[in-house]
């Protein structure tokens, strides 16, 4: 079972991005998207807390 998992075929797209030096761009875009999502959720949490406090 472990040998089967270790012998997975290589991912051609990832190898091509690494070879062209564009993997950093992909990582940066994913990081920006995740940071934006985190910021939005934090902002939404603050707004909901304010709404809950004003409703009391």
N, C-alpha and C positions, 0 to 999 in steps of 0.2 A: 504494500500500500504506500509506504513512504517513497519507494523508488518510483512509483507511478507519478506521485506529486512532484518529485524532483526533476522528472524528465518532461516537463511541460514544454510545448513548442514555444520558440521565442516570439515575442510580439513585434511584428514587422513595423507597425506604425511608430511605436516607441523607439525602436532602433533607428528609424529614419529621422525622427525628430532629434534624437541625441546626436546623430551623425551630422545633421545640418546645423546644430547649435540652437535649435528653436525650442528645445524642451524648457528652457528658462522662461520663454515667453508664455508657454502654456501654464507653467507653474505660477507665474506672476498673475495671469488672468484669473486663474482659479482662486488665488489668494485674495485678489481684489473683490471677486464675487462673494467669497466667504466673509470678508471684512465688512462689506456692504450689508450683507444679510444680518450679521451680528449687530451692526450699528442700528439697523432698522428695528430689530427685535428689542434692543435696549431702549430705543426711543419709544416704541410702542408700550413697553412695560412702564416707563415713566408716565406716559399719558393715561394708562389704565389706573395707575396708583392715584394720580390726581383726580380722576373721575370717581374712583371709589371713595376717596376722602371727602370730596365735595358732596357726595350723595348721603353721607352719614349725618 
